Amino acid sequence: MVQRSSPRRRRQLVAFGENIRRWRSINGLSAAELAERAAVSRQTLRAIEAGTGGRIDSLFAVLGALGIADAAVAGIDPYDNDAARARIDDILRGGGAL
């Protein structure tokens, strides 16, 4: 079975949640205001900001309400990553497809 939790993953989730909280602060929003704008419960927002939970659609609702959903999607684009781009080139040169 694949281990879904590790100290590194936990640190990443906490850092991600802290960044969301910082974006909320930068935008001058209380947690209640952001939860309302994102149409999620306050408990869901609390879990996302703590890095302990939340569904992906709830996460994207929060990111959208903060105006950063597109940036989050762009941040994981493999075509904008040097290592991934090199692997993509190797795959395509070898006759593979994505």
Buried (B, 14 or more C-beta within 10 A) or exposed (E): EEEEEEEEEEEEBBEBBEBBBEBBEEBEBEEEEBBBBBEBEEEBBBBBBBBEBBEEEBBBBBBBBBEBBEEBEEEEEEEEEEEEEEEBEEEEEEEEEE
